[in-house]
Amino acid sequence: MKISICIGAYKGKDVVYHLEKIKEHGLHGLELYQWWGLGDLKRVAREQERLGVGIIATCTKFFNLVDASRREEYLDALKQTIEACGILGTRSIITQTGNEIEGVPREIQREAMIETLKQCAPLCEQAGVVLEVEPLNGLVNHKGHYLQRSDEAVEIIDRVGSPNVKLVFDVYHQQITEGNVIRNATQYVERINHYHIADNPGRQQPGTGELNYVNILKAISATGFDGYVGLECGYTVDTDEAIEQFKQDILSKI
């Protein structure tokens, strides 16, 4: 498996600074939430080439998969994101589903999501990118978010039926929503494009809470997964110190 960090790990620092730190720590990539805030994408691409590390995932410019009336808006924003990914060499695009629409049957919203993702699939296949749907917890961080459970997420992905539409499995969110982390993180590995990790409670770096990340990452590694595991977390200590501690206390034991 390869380890990425997220923009904001070094507060107040730009993308290039983050990329330099990734190289310094021997990590493998950066996750960026808002590619449209980068300015000159070609300049960033040149910096990536210079450093030998790059942006491995970004987010859709707009997200709402449950409202069929906004499908064209979603598809247009996805096309813009795919174009940006082509410049940056980024191969994963993360999307959320949006909040459940009050007064609309849940099944109607689910069918809208599946149909939108089916229309996204050929765009992603042609571009060689993977669109990653992310379940989020509604108990602590994202009240009302439509997609929260991994089993429902897998059913939706299976209905879409494209190798370029998968999941990002966020261990922090799924611990809060459903627990049963190792079983779900491994039994659905074929539908998962990459993982996010943070500890619970608090969403701080692994090792600060209740999750046994040595065992979790061992189990994921044992499946043969060789994609990205992203540190999407806050830090209770200096970021450099936290990363080195993570490498020593967790990665070295996998």
C-alpha positions as CSV (number, residue, x, y, z in Angstrom):
1,M,0.0,0.0,0.0
2,K,1.0,3.6,-0.6
3,I,0.5,6.4,1.9
4,S,-0.8,9.9,1.1
5,I,-1.5,13.0,3.2
6,C,-4.2,15.6,2.6
7,I,-3.8,19.3,1.9
8,G,-4.0,21.2,5.2
9,A,-1.7,18.8,7.0
10,Y,0.7,21.7,7.1
11,K,-1.5,24.6,8.0
12,G,-1.1,27.7,5.9
13,K,1.3,26.0,3.5
14,D,0.7,25.6,-0.2
15,V,0.6,22.6,-2.5
16,V,4.2,22.6,-3.4
17,Y,5.3,22.7,0.3
18,H,3.1,19.7,0.9
19,L,4.6,17.8,-2.0
20,E,8.1,18.6,-0.7
21,K,7.2,17.2,2.7
22,I,5.7,14.1,1.1
23,K,9.0,13.5,-0.7
24,E,11.0,14.3,2.5
25,H,9.0,11.7,4.5
26,G,9.2,9.0,1.8
27,L,5.4,9.0,1.3
28,H,3.6,8.7,-2.0
29,G,1.1,11.4,-2.8
30,L,-1.2,14.3,-1.9
31,E,-4.9,14.5,-1.7
32,L,-6.4,17.9,-2.7
33,Y,-9.9,18.9,-2.1
34,Q,-10.3,21.9,-4.4
35,W,-8.3,21.7,-7.6
36,W,-10.0,24.8,-8.8
37,G,-8.2,26.8,-6.2
38,L,-4.7,25.9,-7.6
39,G,-4.5,28.7,-10.2
40,D,-2.1,27.6,-12.9
41,L,-2.5,23.9,-13.1
42,K,0.4,23.5,-15.5
43,R,2.8,25.1,-13.1
44,V,1.7,22.6,-10.4
45,A,2.2,19.8,-12.9
46,R,5.8,21.0,-13.5
47,E,6.4,21.1,-9.7
48,Q,5.1,17.5,-9.5
49,E,7.5,16.4,-12.2
50,R,10.4,18.1,-10.5
51,L,9.7,16.5,-7.2
52,G,8.6,13.1,-8.4
53,V,5.4,13.0,-6.3
54,G,2.0,14.4,-7.1
55,I,-1.7,14.9,-6.4
56,I,-3.2,11.4,-6.4
57,A,-6.8,12.4,-5.7
58,T,-9.1,15.5,-5.8
59,C,-12.8,16.2,-5.4
60,T,-15.5,16.9,-7.9
61,K,-16.2,20.6,-8.3
62,F,-19.8,20.1,-7.5
63,F,-21.6,17.2,-5.7
64,N,-25.2,16.2,-5.5
65,L,-26.0,12.7,-6.7
66,V,-29.4,12.3,-5.2
67,D,-31.2,15.1,-7.0
68,A,-31.9,14.1,-10.6
69,S,-32.7,17.8,-11.5
70,R,-29.1,18.7,-10.9
71,R,-27.6,15.8,-12.9
72,E,-26.4,18.0,-15.8
73,E,-24.7,20.4,-13.3
74,Y,-23.0,17.4,-11.8
75,L,-21.8,16.0,-15.1
76,D,-20.6,19.3,-16.3
77,A,-18.5,19.8,-13.1
78,L,-17.2,16.3,-13.4
79,K,-16.0,17.0,-17.0
80,Q,-14.2,20.0,-15.7
81,T,-12.6,17.9,-13.0
82,I,-11.5,15.2,-15.4
83,E,-9.9,17.9,-17.6
84,A,-8.0,19.2,-14.6
85,C,-6.9,15.7,-13.7
86,G,-5.5,15.2,-17.2
87,I,-3.2,18.2,-16.6
88,L,-2.2,17.2,-13.1
89,G,-1.9,13.4,-13.8
90,T,-4.4,12.7,-11.1
91,R,-6.2,9.4,-11.4
92,S,-8.8,9.5,-8.6
93,I,-11.8,11.8,-8.1
94,I,-13.7,11.8,-4.8
95,T,-17.4,12.6,-4.6
96,Q,-19.9,12.8,-1.8
97,T,-23.6,12.2,-2.5
98,G,-25.2,15.2,-0.9
99,N,-27.8,15.3,1.8
100,E,-31.0,13.3,1.7
101,I,-33.8,15.3,0.3
102,E,-36.7,15.7,2.7
103,G,-40.0,14.5,1.5
104,V,-38.6,12.4,-1.4
105,P,-38.6,8.6,-1.0
106,R,-35.1,7.3,-0.3
107,E,-35.4,4.8,-3.2
108,I,-36.1,7.6,-5.7
109,Q,-32.9,9.4,-4.5
110,R,-31.0,6.1,-4.8
111,E,-32.1,5.5,-8.3
112,A,-31.2,9.1,-9.2
113,M,-27.7,8.4,-7.9
114,I,-27.3,5.2,-9.8
115,E,-28.4,6.8,-13.0
116,T,-26.0,9.8,-12.6
117,L,-23.1,7.4,-11.8
118,K,-23.9,5.3,-14.9
119,Q,-23.6,8.5,-17.0
120,C,-20.4,9.3,-15.3
121,A,-18.9,5.9,-15.9
122,P,-18.0,6.2,-19.7
123,L,-16.5,9.7,-19.1
124,C,-14.2,8.2,-16.4
125,E,-13.4,5.1,-18.4
126,Q,-12.4,7.2,-21.4
127,A,-10.2,9.4,-19.3
128,G,-8.7,6.6,-17.2
129,V,-9.8,8.0,-13.9
130,V,-11.7,6.4,-11.1
131,L,-14.7,8.2,-9.5
132,E,-14.8,7.3,-5.8
133,V,-18.1,7.6,-3.9
134,E,-17.5,8.3,-0.2
135,P,-20.0,7.3,2.5
136,L,-19.8,9.8,5.4
137,N,-21.0,9.5,9.0
138,G,-24.2,11.4,9.9
139,L,-23.8,11.0,13.7
140,V,-20.9,13.4,14.3
141,N,-19.8,15.2,11.2
142,H,-22.3,15.1,8.3
143,K,-25.8,15.1,9.6
144,G,-28.3,14.2,6.8
145,H,-25.7,12.9,4.3
146,Y,-27.5,10.4,2.1
147,L,-24.9,7.6,1.9
148,Q,-23.5,6.5,5.2
149,R,-23.2,2.7,5.2
150,S,-20.6,0.6,3.3
151,D,-23.0,-2.2,2.4
152,E,-25.5,0.2,0.8
153,A,-22.5,1.9,-1.0
154,V,-21.4,-1.4,-2.4
155,E,-24.9,-2.3,-3.6
156,I,-25.0,1.1,-5.5
157,I,-21.5,0.5,-7.0
158,D,-22.5,-3.0,-8.1
159,R,-25.6,-1.5,-9.8
160,V,-23.5,1.0,-11.7
161,G,-21.2,-1.9,-12.9
162,S,-18.1,0.0,-14.0
163,P,-14.5,-0.6,-13.0
164,N,-14.1,3.2,-13.0
165,V,-16.7,3.9,-10.3
166,K,-15.7,2.6,-6.9
167,L,-15.6,3.6,-3.3
168,V,-13.2,5.4,-0.9
169,F,-13.6,3.7,2.4
170,D,-13.0,6.1,5.3
171,V,-12.3,4.1,8.4
172,Y,-13.1,7.0,10.7
173,H,-16.5,7.5,9.2
174,Q,-17.3,3.8,9.1
175,Q,-16.2,3.2,12.6
176,I,-18.8,5.8,13.7
177,T,-21.6,4.6,11.4
178,E,-21.3,0.9,11.6
179,G,-18.2,-0.4,13.3
180,N,-17.1,-3.9,12.1
181,V,-14.3,-2.1,10.4
182,I,-11.9,-4.9,9.5
183,R,-14.6,-7.1,8.1
184,N,-16.1,-4.4,5.9
185,A,-12.7,-2.9,4.9
186,T,-11.6,-6.3,3.6
187,Q,-14.7,-8.0,2.3
188,Y,-15.4,-5.0,0.0
189,V,-11.8,-4.5,-1.1
190,E,-12.6,-5.2,-4.8
191,R,-15.0,-2.2,-4.8
192,I,-12.6,0.1,-2.9
193,N,-10.2,2.3,-4.8
194,H,-8.5,3.8,-1.7
195,Y,-8.9,4.3,2.0
196,H,-8.9,7.2,4.4
197,I,-7.7,6.8,7.9
198,A,-8.0,8.9,11.1
199,D,-8.6,7.9,14.7
200,N,-11.9,8.1,16.7
201,P,-12.9,10.1,18.6
202,G,-11.5,13.4,17.4
203,R,-10.4,12.5,13.8
204,Q,-6.8,12.9,14.8
205,Q,-3.8,10.9,13.6
206,P,-3.8,7.1,14.0
207,G,-2.7,6.1,17.4
208,T,-4.6,8.7,19.4
209,G,-7.9,6.9,19.8
210,E,-9.8,3.6,19.9
211,L,-8.9,2.2,16.5
212,N,-6.1,-0.5,16.2
213,Y,-4.5,0.7,13.0
214,V,-1.8,-2.0,13.1
215,N,-4.4,-4.7,12.9
216,I,-6.6,-2.8,10.4
217,L,-3.8,-2.0,8.0
218,K,-2.4,-5.5,8.3
219,A,-5.8,-6.9,7.3
220,I,-6.1,-4.6,4.4
221,S,-2.5,-5.4,3.3
222,A,-3.2,-9.1,3.5
223,T,-5.9,-8.8,0.8
224,G,-3.2,-7.7,-1.7
225,F,-4.4,-4.1,-1.8
226,D,-1.7,-1.9,-3.3
227,G,-3.5,1.4,-3.6
228,Y,-3.4,4.5,-1.5
229,V,-4.2,4.9,2.2
230,G,-4.7,8.6,3.0
231,L,-4.1,10.3,6.3
232,E,-7.2,12.4,6.4
233,C,-6.8,13.6,9.9
234,G,-5.9,16.4,12.3
235,Y,-2.6,16.3,14.3
236,T,-2.2,16.6,18.0
237,V,1.5,17.3,17.7
238,D,3.7,18.8,15.0
239,T,2.9,17.2,11.7
240,D,6.4,16.1,11.0
241,E,6.5,14.4,14.4
242,A,3.1,12.8,13.9
243,I,4.1,11.3,10.5
244,E,7.3,9.9,11.8
245,Q,5.5,8.4,14.8
246,F,2.9,6.9,12.4
247,K,5.7,5.3,10.4
248,Q,7.4,4.0,13.4
249,D,4.5,2.8,15.5
250,I,2.2,1.6,12.8
251,L,3.6,1.2,9.3
252,S,6.8,-0.6,10.5
253,K,4.6,-3.3,12.1
254,I,2.5,-4.1,9.1
